[in-house]
Structure formats: structure tokens, C-alpha cells
Amino acid sequence: MHRDRRWVGTGLFVALAGLASPALAQNLFVVTATGNGNTVTVGADNIIDLVDSAVNTQDQFAQFQSVDTTFALNYGGIADAITITKNSGNTQATLTFGPTGTSRTFNGTSQDDLQNQIEDYLKKDGGADFTAFLKAVNAQSVIAVSDGNPNATTNRMANWSFDHFGFSADQRKGYLLKFDFGGAAPEPAATPAPQGGGDDGAAPGNGQDNGMSAPVMRRATAGFQVYLGATAQTYTAGDFDGETATIFGAADLNFSTRVGLSLGSFIGFNTVGDADVFHAGITLGLPVRLVLPDDQTPFTWQVTPFGQVGGSASEDIGAGGLIIGGGVTSYAAWHIDDRWTLAMANQYSKFEGEKLTFDDFEIDPGVSQGMLKNALRVSYRFGEGGWYAYGGAAHSKFLDDASVDSWISPSVGLGYSSQAGSGIQIGFVGDYGDDYSASGFRVAGNLVF
């Protein structure tokens, strides 16, 4: 019989898709088959190959072809995540989703008929059951693909907007700052400057600082810039180690010193065990600078509403899906003097899984998540040049069920910014939470036109 027509080949694969969590230290997925007094346990890091062998009673599972058998999947520490029992004639089967307790029994007139019933259930009638199951798994798995941990798609989407419009907003200035103490304000700068609430790239003072006078600042009017960067980390999630990398970029246009528009995207990749996972997203933001610093008020406040579309896919894990998101980011900075700046970033975002339909098949990643991010950051400009150092930490928290509900992300590094606003940053980044830790580096640069 053709591979795709065996009793639950495609059906069980669809049922297992979307799970992720460390089952054994050496394997992501483990299937245990029990029948006729015999038990066989097999593990792998590729769900397709493992499930195909099990449900078609091939390779190590060949002895269960004509006996009453129970197949139990331990998908990363979630014991009995999915259980399927079949009779010796392969005409009756019961499928049970462990995390939700949902169970369904199928009776067929033949092996082919049984398979068709299971496939129709998983593709159509059982869509709500399967989505609820994926949501439960996202809440339990430290390496879930779509949601519930620092390496999931939802956090990657939140990280992009938070970094661009909040924590690292000073790298993309919406105006130039020049601190002059004890003198009159200079003429407005003629060079366009990029987006964000800037401080670190401030031009040097006039050398007349008496330590007491309030800073006088000048601004540019508008500008366009491109922004590119990357992060790379090694991480430990539960019993597993992996590597992750993200490339990100944006095009920022300032219509004035008050309002801008930003269109950006990211592409991410991570490994866990021998499995590969891919992520991507697009963000559109509207930075609005409600408070601009002047010689009397050395403060910046920028608020950015944004919308996002993201997704992920992993053939090895059999997981992924489309996610729609949006939220608002606040960036507030106190320009203490011509060297020191203290900044605070805050963000709320919301994410929902989007159902995709193709060839009568429906897939929903089971995501309905809210998220908060809050951070403090201090920067110090060296001497009369454009070099500066920065350091700070962010706290991230999922508002709905998650396997890693909160963690701390420290960051420290060096940067350079020209008077026109172009510059570069490089530094250490980390993520540390319950049963999850990651460390690596971040590099980013912007070019003003």
C-alpha cells in the first residue's frame, strides 16, 4: 500500500504537529508502542520520520502490524501528549490529546476508511480540538516554536519592536542634540537625523561647562535612514542546548521632529537538538515624539503604536503557523547633562494565531498571548567624540499561560554616533529565566541620508 494510505500516516503526523519540549536529554520526540506483551521505545529529533515508522509499523515497530497496539508520544517531557490505540485489524482507533483530555474514537470498514476518517477530523471537524491542544502545549514547553518562551515567535516579534522603538531607540535619532553650557542656543542643525529619541550621539559641548547651567540643544528637522543589525546566542532550554541568530533591519522616515514612519523586518533561525526552526516577521510603526528636549526641559518622550505579522516553520518539529500582533512602545529619556542619559522603555503587545486554509486543511498555531516588556538603560558619552558606553536590563513577561512566564535580559556595550546621526553599536545580550538561559552578542548600525 502507498505510504500515504497506511492506517493513520498523514493523520497522526498532523495530530503531532506543533508540539515542542524536551522529552529525553538525547531526543526531542519519543514514541512508545505496547502490544501483545511487548514494548518498544524509539526516540528521534525529526517528528516525520519517527511517526511514519510508528504508525505504519515499520522498522523497530514492525512487530505491531497485526496486533492490538497503543502508541504513546512523549513530546519533550509531556508524557502521553498524544495517544492512539488501534485494533489488530486496523479498522478501529482512538485518538486522545493528553494535555486537554479530548478523545475521539473512529470505526472504519477498512484500513483506508479508518485513515480517511482520522484525516478528515484533524483537517476539518477537529480543528478547534487541535488548536486547543497546541495552545496547551505552548504553555508547557520550554522550546515551543510559536509561543510561551524567549525563543518563540511571539517573543521574537515583541523583541523587534521593543529594541527598535524602545531599548535602543537612542541609536536612531529623530533630531540631533548638542549640549552647550553657559551660552546661547546655536543655530538649528542642517543635517537630517534618523528616527528615535536620541542622546548617545549628541555632539560635544562648547567647552564652557561650569557644571551648573542647563543644557541648550539644537535639532534637525527631518530625515531618512536605514538600520541593520544581528544577534547571535547559544541557549539552554530545559534539557536541551541550541543556537539562535536573528538578522533585522528597518527603513525609517521622519516627516518632522515630531512624527516618523518605520517599516522593518527580521529573519530568525534556531536549532534545538538536531531540529531546525525558522522565524520571520514584519513591523510597521508610527513614532510620535510627544516631548522634545530644550534648554529648559532636558527630557524626551516618544510613543510608538505598531502592527506586526509574523510566523514560523519547522519541518523537523512539525510546528509553526501565522501570528498577527500589535501594541505600543514608550521611550522616555532624561538627558542629565552632556554625558549622561537615563532612559526607560515600556511596551505592551498582543498576539493572536491566524488560521490558514489550504487544500481543505486548516492549521492554527494556537496562540492568544499578551506580553509586557520594561527596561532601564543608562548611557555615558566619552570626551568630545562620538563614542559612548551603555548598559541596562529588560524584564519580559507573558500575560497568559507560558512555560517560561518571565525573564531578565541584561545588555551592555559600546557605540559610536556621528554628529549627523549615523553610527554603530556592539555589545553583550542575555536572557535568563526559569529553565531557560541564553548569552551572546548584538551588533547594529544605522546610516542617515
C-alpha positions as CSV (number, residue, x, y, z in Angstrom):
1,M,0.0,0.0,0.0
2,H,1.2,3.5,-0.8
3,R,3.0,5.2,2.1
4,D,0.3,8.0,2.4
5,R,-2.5,5.5,2.6
6,R,-1.4,3.5,5.6
7,W,-3.9,3.5,8.5
8,V,-3.0,6.9,10.1
9,G,0.1,8.0,8.4
10,T,-0.8,11.6,7.5
11,G,-3.4,11.9,10.2
12,L,-1.2,11.2,13.1
13,F,1.5,13.4,11.7
14,V,-0.9,16.3,11.6
15,A,-2.0,15.5,15.1
16,L,1.5,15.6,16.4
17,A,2.5,18.8,14.6
18,G,3.0,21.9,16.8
19,L,4.4,20.3,19.9
20,A,7.8,21.1,21.3
21,S,9.6,20.4,24.6
22,P,12.5,18.2,25.7
23,A,11.4,14.6,26.3
24,L,14.8,13.0,26.9
25,A,18.2,14.6,27.0
26,Q,19.1,13.0,23.7
27,N,15.8,13.2,21.8
28,L,13.0,15.7,21.2
29,F,10.4,13.0,20.4
30,V,9.8,9.6,21.9
31,V,7.2,7.1,20.8
32,T,6.4,4.0,22.9
33,A,4.5,1.2,21.3
34,T,2.8,-1.5,23.5
35,G,1.1,-4.6,22.3
36,N,1.0,-8.4,22.6
37,G,3.0,-8.2,25.8
38,N,5.9,-6.3,24.0
39,T,7.1,-2.7,24.4
40,V,9.3,-0.8,22.0
41,T,10.5,2.8,22.7
42,V,12.2,4.8,19.9
43,G,13.4,8.5,20.0
44,A,14.3,11.0,17.3
45,D,14.7,14.7,16.6
46,N,12.6,14.5,13.4
47,I,8.9,14.0,14.0
48,I,8.1,13.0,10.5
49,D,10.4,10.0,10.2
50,L,9.6,8.8,13.7
51,V,5.9,9.0,13.4
52,D,5.9,7.5,9.9
53,S,7.8,4.4,11.2
54,A,5.5,4.0,14.2
55,V,2.0,4.4,12.7
56,N,2.9,2.3,9.6
57,T,4.5,-0.3,11.9
58,Q,7.9,-0.2,10.1
59,D,11.5,-0.7,11.2
60,Q,11.5,-1.1,15.0
61,F,7.7,-1.1,15.1
62,A,7.2,-3.9,12.5
63,Q,6.1,-6.5,15.1
64,F,2.9,-4.5,15.8
65,Q,1.4,-4.7,12.3
66,S,-1.3,-7.2,13.2
67,V,-1.8,-6.8,17.0
68,D,-3.8,-4.5,19.2
69,T,-1.4,-1.7,19.9
70,T,-1.1,1.6,21.8
71,F,1.2,4.3,20.6
72,A,2.1,7.0,23.2
73,L,4.1,10.1,22.3
74,N,6.3,11.8,24.8
75,Y,6.9,15.1,23.1
76,G,9.5,16.8,25.1
77,G,8.6,15.9,28.7
78,I,4.9,16.0,28.0
79,A,4.1,12.4,28.8
80,D,1.3,10.9,26.6
81,A,1.0,14.1,24.7
82,I,-0.9,12.1,22.1
83,T,-2.1,8.5,22.4
84,I,-3.5,6.4,19.7
85,T,-4.8,2.9,20.1
86,K,-5.6,0.6,17.2
87,N,-7.0,-2.9,16.9
88,S,-5.3,-5.8,15.2
89,G,-7.3,-5.4,12.0
90,N,-6.5,-1.7,11.8
91,T,-10.3,-0.8,11.5
92,Q,-10.8,0.9,14.9
93,A,-8.7,3.6,16.6
94,T,-9.0,6.1,19.5
95,L,-7.0,9.3,19.5
96,T,-6.5,11.2,22.7
97,F,-4.9,14.6,23.2
98,G,-3.2,14.3,26.6
99,P,-2.9,18.0,27.7
100,T,-6.6,18.7,27.1
101,G,-8.1,15.3,27.6
102,T,-10.0,15.4,24.3
103,S,-10.6,11.9,22.9
104,R,-12.2,10.6,19.7
105,T,-12.9,7.0,18.5
106,F,-13.1,6.1,14.8
107,N,-14.6,3.0,13.3
108,G,-13.9,2.2,9.7
109,T,-14.9,-0.5,7.3
110,S,-11.2,-0.9,6.2
111,Q,-7.8,0.4,6.8
112,D,-8.2,3.1,4.2
113,D,-11.6,4.2,5.6
114,L,-10.1,4.5,9.1
115,Q,-7.3,6.7,7.8
116,N,-9.7,8.9,5.9
117,Q,-11.9,9.5,8.9
118,I,-8.9,10.5,11.1
119,E,-7.6,12.8,8.4
120,D,-11.0,14.5,7.9
121,Y,-11.3,15.0,11.7
122,L,-7.8,16.6,12.0
123,K,-8.1,18.7,8.9
124,K,-11.7,19.9,9.4
125,D,-14.1,18.9,12.2
126,G,-11.4,18.6,14.8
127,G,-9.8,21.9,14.1
128,A,-10.9,23.5,17.4
129,D,-9.7,20.5,19.4
130,F,-6.3,20.6,17.7
131,T,-5.9,24.4,18.3
132,A,-6.8,24.0,22.0
133,F,-4.2,21.2,22.2
134,L,-1.5,23.3,20.6
135,K,-2.3,26.2,23.0
136,A,-1.9,23.8,25.9
137,V,1.5,22.6,24.6
138,N,2.7,26.2,24.0
139,A,2.0,26.8,27.7
140,Q,4.0,23.7,28.8
141,S,7.0,23.6,26.5
142,V,10.3,25.5,27.1
143,I,11.1,25.0,23.4
144,A,7.7,25.5,21.8
145,V,8.0,27.1,18.4
146,S,5.2,29.6,18.4
147,D,4.7,30.9,21.9
148,G,5.5,30.7,25.6
149,N,9.3,31.0,25.9
150,P,12.0,33.5,25.0
151,N,12.9,31.7,21.7
152,A,9.3,31.5,20.4
153,T,7.9,33.6,17.6
154,T,5.8,35.8,19.8
155,N,8.8,37.0,21.8
156,R,10.8,37.5,18.7
157,M,8.2,39.8,17.3
158,A,8.0,41.7,20.6
159,N,11.8,41.9,20.8
160,W,12.0,43.6,17.4
161,S,9.6,46.4,18.3
162,F,10.9,46.8,21.8
163,D,14.5,47.1,20.7
164,H,13.8,49.4,17.7
165,F,11.3,51.8,19.3
166,G,12.3,51.4,23.0
167,F,15.5,50.0,24.4
168,S,17.8,51.0,21.6
169,A,15.8,54.0,20.3
170,D,18.6,56.3,21.1
171,Q,20.6,54.8,18.2
172,R,18.1,56.2,15.7
173,K,17.6,59.8,16.5
174,G,14.6,61.9,15.3
175,Y,16.7,65.0,16.0
176,L,20.2,66.0,16.9
177,L,21.1,67.1,20.4
178,K,24.0,69.4,21.1
179,F,24.7,70.2,24.7
180,D,26.1,73.7,25.2
181,F,26.5,75.0,28.8
182,G,26.7,78.6,29.7
183,G,25.9,80.0,26.2
184,A,23.2,80.9,23.8
185,A,21.5,78.2,21.7
186,P,23.2,77.5,18.4
187,E,21.5,77.7,15.0
188,P,19.4,74.7,14.0
189,A,21.4,71.8,12.6
190,A,21.2,71.4,8.9
191,T,22.0,67.7,8.8
192,P,18.9,65.4,8.7
193,A,18.8,62.9,11.5
194,P,17.2,59.5,11.9
195,Q,14.3,58.3,14.0
196,G,14.0,57.7,17.7
197,G,14.6,59.7,20.9
198,G,18.4,60.4,20.7
199,D,21.1,61.1,23.2
200,D,24.2,59.0,22.9
201,G,25.3,60.5,19.6
202,A,25.0,64.1,20.9
203,A,27.6,66.4,19.6
204,P,30.2,67.6,22.1
205,G,29.7,70.7,24.2
206,N,31.5,74.0,23.6
207,G,34.0,73.5,26.4
208,Q,32.4,76.2,28.7
209,D,30.5,73.8,31.0
210,N,30.5,75.3,34.5
211,G,28.6,72.2,35.9
212,M,25.6,74.3,36.7
213,S,23.9,75.7,33.6
214,A,21.0,73.9,31.9
215,P,21.9,72.3,28.5
216,V,21.0,74.1,25.3
217,M,20.0,71.8,22.5
218,R,19.6,72.1,18.7
219,R,17.5,69.9,16.5
220,A,17.4,68.8,12.9
221,T,14.0,68.9,11.1
222,A,13.6,65.5,9.3
223,G,15.5,62.7,7.8
224,F,15.6,59.2,6.3
225,Q,17.8,56.3,7.5
226,V,18.4,52.6,7.1
227,Y,19.0,50.4,10.1
228,L,20.6,46.9,10.0
229,G,21.7,44.5,12.8
230,A,22.1,41.0,14.0
231,T,22.1,39.0,17.3
232,A,23.5,35.5,17.9
233,Q,23.2,33.5,21.1
234,T,23.7,30.0,22.5
235,Y,21.0,28.9,24.8
236,T,19.9,26.1,27.2
237,A,16.2,25.2,27.4
238,G,15.3,22.5,29.8
239,D,17.4,19.5,28.9
240,F,18.4,20.8,25.5
241,D,21.1,23.2,24.1
242,G,20.8,25.2,20.9
243,E,21.9,28.2,18.9
244,T,19.9,31.1,17.7
245,A,20.5,34.0,15.4
246,T,18.4,36.9,14.1
247,I,19.0,39.4,11.3
248,F,16.9,42.6,11.4
249,G,16.5,45.8,9.5
250,A,14.3,48.8,9.0
251,A,13.8,51.9,6.9
252,D,12.9,55.0,9.0
253,L,11.5,58.2,7.6
254,N,10.9,61.3,9.8
255,F,8.3,63.7,8.4
256,S,9.3,66.2,11.1
257,T,11.0,66.3,14.5
258,R,7.6,65.1,15.9
259,V,6.4,62.3,13.6
260,G,8.0,59.4,11.8
261,L,7.2,56.2,10.0
262,S,9.2,52.9,10.3
263,L,8.9,49.7,8.3
264,G,11.1,46.8,9.5
265,S,11.5,43.1,9.4
266,F,13.5,40.2,10.9
267,I,14.5,36.7,9.9
268,G,15.4,34.3,12.7
269,F,16.8,30.8,12.9
270,N,17.4,28.5,15.8
271,T,18.4,24.9,16.4
272,V,17.3,22.6,19.3
273,G,18.9,19.2,19.3
274,D,19.2,18.3,15.6
275,A,16.0,20.2,14.7
276,D,15.9,23.4,12.8
277,V,13.3,26.2,13.2
278,F,12.8,29.3,11.1
279,H,11.0,32.6,12.1
280,A,10.2,35.8,10.3
281,G,8.2,39.0,10.9
282,I,7.3,42.5,9.5
283,T,6.5,45.5,11.6
284,L,5.0,48.9,10.8
285,G,5.4,51.6,13.4
286,L,4.4,55.3,13.8
287,P,6.8,57.0,16.2
288,V,5.3,60.2,17.7
289,R,7.6,62.4,19.9
290,L,5.4,64.0,22.4
291,V,8.2,65.7,24.3
292,L,11.3,67.1,22.8
293,P,14.2,68.4,24.9
294,D,15.1,72.1,25.0
295,D,17.2,74.3,27.2
296,Q,14.6,74.3,29.9
297,T,13.4,70.7,29.8
298,P,16.1,68.0,29.2
299,F,13.6,65.2,28.5
300,T,12.5,63.1,25.6
301,W,9.2,61.1,25.3
302,Q,8.4,59.0,22.3
303,V,5.3,56.8,21.9
304,T,5.1,54.3,19.0
305,P,2.0,52.3,18.1
306,F,2.8,49.4,15.8
307,G,1.3,46.4,14.0
308,Q,3.0,43.1,13.1
309,V,2.7,40.0,11.1
310,G,5.0,37.0,11.9
311,G,5.3,33.3,11.5
312,S,7.5,30.3,12.0
313,A,8.0,26.8,10.5
314,S,9.9,23.7,11.4
315,E,9.8,20.5,9.3
316,D,11.7,18.6,11.9
317,I,9.4,19.6,14.7
318,G,6.3,19.7,12.6
319,A,5.3,23.1,14.1
320,G,4.7,26.7,13.1
321,G,2.0,29.0,11.8
322,L,1.0,32.6,11.2
323,I,0.7,35.2,14.0
324,I,-0.8,38.7,14.0
325,G,0.3,41.2,16.6
326,G,0.4,44.8,17.6
327,G,0.9,47.1,20.6
328,V,2.5,50.3,21.8
329,T,6.1,51.2,22.9
330,S,7.1,54.1,25.1
331,Y,10.6,55.6,25.3
332,A,11.4,58.2,27.9
333,A,14.8,59.7,28.5
334,W,16.3,62.2,31.0
335,H,19.4,63.9,29.5
336,I,21.1,64.6,32.8
337,D,24.0,66.5,31.2
338,D,26.1,66.5,28.1
339,R,27.4,63.0,29.0
340,W,24.9,61.0,31.0
341,T,21.4,59.9,29.9
342,L,19.0,57.7,31.8
343,A,16.2,56.1,29.7
344,M,13.2,53.9,30.4
345,A,11.3,51.8,27.8
346,N,7.9,50.1,28.3
347,Q,5.9,48.0,25.8
348,Y,2.6,46.2,25.7
349,S,1.9,43.8,22.8
350,K,-0.8,41.3,21.9
351,F,-0.6,38.3,19.6
352,E,-3.2,36.0,18.0
353,G,-2.7,32.9,15.9
354,E,-4.2,33.2,12.4
355,K,-5.9,30.2,10.8
356,L,-4.5,29.2,7.4
357,T,-6.6,27.0,5.0
358,F,-5.1,25.2,2.0
359,D,-6.3,22.0,0.3
360,D,-9.2,21.7,2.8
361,F,-6.6,21.6,5.6
362,E,-6.7,24.2,8.4
363,I,-3.8,25.0,10.7
364,D,-3.8,27.4,13.7
365,P,-0.7,27.8,15.9
366,G,-2.9,28.1,19.0
367,V,-1.6,31.5,20.1
368,S,-3.5,34.0,22.1
369,Q,-0.9,35.9,24.2
370,G,-0.3,39.2,25.8
371,M,3.1,40.5,26.7
372,L,4.8,43.2,28.8
373,K,8.4,44.5,28.4
374,N,10.0,47.1,30.7
375,A,13.6,48.3,30.8
376,L,16.0,50.8,32.2
377,R,19.2,51.9,30.4
378,V,22.0,54.3,31.2
379,S,24.5,55.7,28.7
380,Y,27.7,57.7,29.0
381,R,29.4,59.7,26.3
382,F,33.2,59.8,26.4
383,G,35.1,63.1,26.0
384,E,34.5,65.3,23.0
385,G,34.0,62.5,20.4
386,G,31.1,60.3,19.4
387,W,32.0,57.2,21.5
388,Y,29.7,56.1,24.3
389,A,29.0,53.2,26.6
390,Y,25.6,51.8,27.6
391,G,24.2,49.3,30.0
392,G,20.8,48.2,31.2
393,A,18.3,45.4,31.6
394,A,14.8,44.5,30.4
395,H,12.2,42.4,32.1
396,S,9.8,40.4,29.9
397,K,6.6,38.8,31.0
398,F,3.9,36.8,29.2
399,L,0.5,37.7,30.5
400,D,-1.2,34.4,29.5
401,D,-0.1,30.8,30.2
402,A,3.5,30.2,29.2
403,S,6.2,27.6,30.1
404,V,8.7,30.5,30.8
405,D,6.5,33.3,32.0
406,S,9.2,35.9,32.7
407,W,12.9,36.5,32.4
408,I,15.6,39.2,32.7
409,S,17.7,40.4,29.7
410,P,20.8,42.3,30.6
411,S,22.7,44.3,27.9
412,V,26.0,46.2,27.9
413,G,28.1,47.5,25.1
414,L,29.9,50.3,23.2
415,G,28.7,52.6,20.4
416,Y,29.7,55.4,18.1
417,S,27.5,58.1,16.6
418,S,28.5,60.8,14.3
419,Q,27.0,64.3,14.5
420,A,24.9,63.5,11.5
421,G,23.4,60.6,13.4
422,S,24.9,57.6,11.6
423,G,26.5,55.1,14.0
424,I,27.1,51.6,15.2
425,Q,26.6,49.6,18.5
426,I,28.1,46.3,19.6
427,G,27.6,44.5,22.9
428,F,26.6,41.6,25.1
429,V,22.9,40.4,25.3
430,G,21.5,37.7,27.5
431,D,18.2,36.1,28.6
432,Y,17.8,34.4,32.0
433,G,14.6,32.8,33.3
434,D,13.2,29.7,34.9
435,D,14.6,26.7,32.9
436,Y,16.0,29.0,30.2
437,S,19.3,30.8,29.7
438,A,21.0,32.4,26.7
439,S,24.0,34.6,26.1
440,G,25.6,36.2,23.0
441,F,26.1,39.4,21.2
442,R,24.3,42.1,19.3
443,V,25.6,44.4,16.6
444,A,23.6,47.1,14.8
445,G,24.2,50.2,12.7
446,N,22.3,53.0,11.1
447,L,23.1,55.2,8.1
448,V,21.5,58.6,7.7
449,F,20.7,60.1,4.3
